Amino acid sequence: MPKANLYNMAGEQVGEVELSEAVFGIEPNEVVLHAAIKNHLANCRQGTQSALTKGEVSYTTAKPWRQKGTGRARAGYKGSPVWTHGGVAFAPKPRSYRYTMNRKEKRIALKSALSAKAAESKIFVVDGLNFDEIKTKACVSLLEKLGAENAMIVTETVNENVIKSARNIPGVETTIATVLSTYDIMKARSLVVDKAALAKIEEVYC
């Protein structure tokens, strides 16, 4: 059964916690994991790119010169895609890149991401993760003591003190146990998880 080190708010190791085999101990499915990350990135695309076609460029439609006798190539209009500043052939237009994955694939991808982090010993469980006041220095100090770089901090519920203490630290993000993202987990180098949030994760995703 996978395990993770348990720390207090002083950054001192006080024990170990056993992680759920069903959530943190599966064999990571790299194919589904890759598909989930591609899906996330595709859904983030704005799809607002646009270019003018030959019918939309602002040019006269008059024929530049007569068809024969000039020695030059035939030309019908200046807005042709073969001309400089002409329209674009097969021009990109605004579209949505969004597509969906089924629920089972999403769940397997999330468990694969959590299991990969557990296998790398990159999950740090903190007992009673909270700050008495909004203080970035306190959050930085805790992460340094844990040895957690570019961490994602996971709390059981929305905790304003934790969120606002961590929001100005480069590479550090916060989330709650019920809305974990496969992409964000893989992007982070380590996970700093509140002990109560860990129980919630195992309850929700088991």
URDAFEN-V54419 format. One record per backbone hydrogen bond with DSSP energy under -0.5 kcal/mol. CO is the residue of the C=O (numbers start at 1). NH is the residue of the N-H. E is the energy in kcal/mol with one decimal. If there is no record, write none. Layout:
{{CO;NH;E} {CO;NH;E}}
//
This chain:
{{2;19;-3.0} {4;17;-2.7} {5;125;-2.0} {6;14;-2.9} {6;15;-1.1} {7;127;-2.9} {8;11;-2.0} {12;8;-1.9} {15;6;-3.0} {17;4;-2.2} {20;23;-0.6} {20;24;-3.0} {21;25;-1.1} {26;28;-0.7} {28;30;-1.0} {29;33;-2.4} {30;34;-2.4} {31;35;-2.0} {32;36;-2.3} {33;37;-1.9} {34;38;-2.3} {35;39;-2.2} {36;40;-2.2} {37;41;-2.4} {38;42;-2.5} {39;43;-2.2} {40;44;-0.9} {41;45;-0.6} {42;45;-1.0} {47;95;-1.7} {52;88;-3.0} {53;56;-1.7} {53;57;-1.1} {57;59;-1.5} {60;78;-0.6} {77;80;-1.2} {79;87;-2.3} {80;83;-2.0} {83;86;-1.9} {88;91;-1.0} {92;51;-1.6} {102;106;-2.0} {103;107;-2.3} {104;108;-2.2} {105;109;-2.5} {106;110;-2.3} {107;111;-2.4} {108;112;-2.3} {109;113;-2.2} {110;114;-2.3} {111;115;-2.6} {112;116;-2.2} {113;117;-1.9} {114;118;-2.1} {115;119;-2.5} {116;120;-1.3} {117;122;-2.7} {118;121;-1.3} {122;124;-0.6} {122;191;-3.0} {123;5;-0.5} {123;125;-0.5} {124;126;-0.5} {124;193;-2.8} {125;7;-3.0} {126;128;-0.7} {126;129;-0.7} {126;195;-2.2} {128;130;-0.7} {133;135;-1.0} {135;139;-1.4} {136;140;-2.6} {137;141;-2.3} {138;142;-1.9} {139;143;-2.3} {140;144;-2.3} {141;145;-2.0} {142;146;-2.0} {143;147;-1.4} {143;148;-2.3} {147;149;-0.7} {150;189;-1.8} {150;190;-0.8} {151;153;-0.5} {151;173;-1.8} {152;154;-0.5} {152;192;-2.7} {153;155;-0.5} {153;175;-2.2} {154;194;-2.6} {155;177;-1.8} {158;160;-0.6} {159;163;-2.7} {160;164;-2.7} {161;165;-1.3} {162;166;-1.5} {163;167;-1.2} {166;169;-1.6} {168;170;-0.6} {169;172;-1.9} {173;153;-3.1} {175;155;-2.1} {176;179;-1.5} {177;180;-0.6} {181;185;-2.2} {182;186;-2.2} {183;187;-2.1} {184;188;-1.8} {190;152;-2.0} {191;124;-3.3} {191;193;-0.7} {192;154;-2.9} {193;126;-2.8} {194;198;-2.2} {195;199;-1.6} {196;200;-1.6} {197;201;-2.6} {198;202;-2.2} {199;203;-1.7} {200;204;-2.6} {201;205;-2.7} {202;206;-0.8}}
//
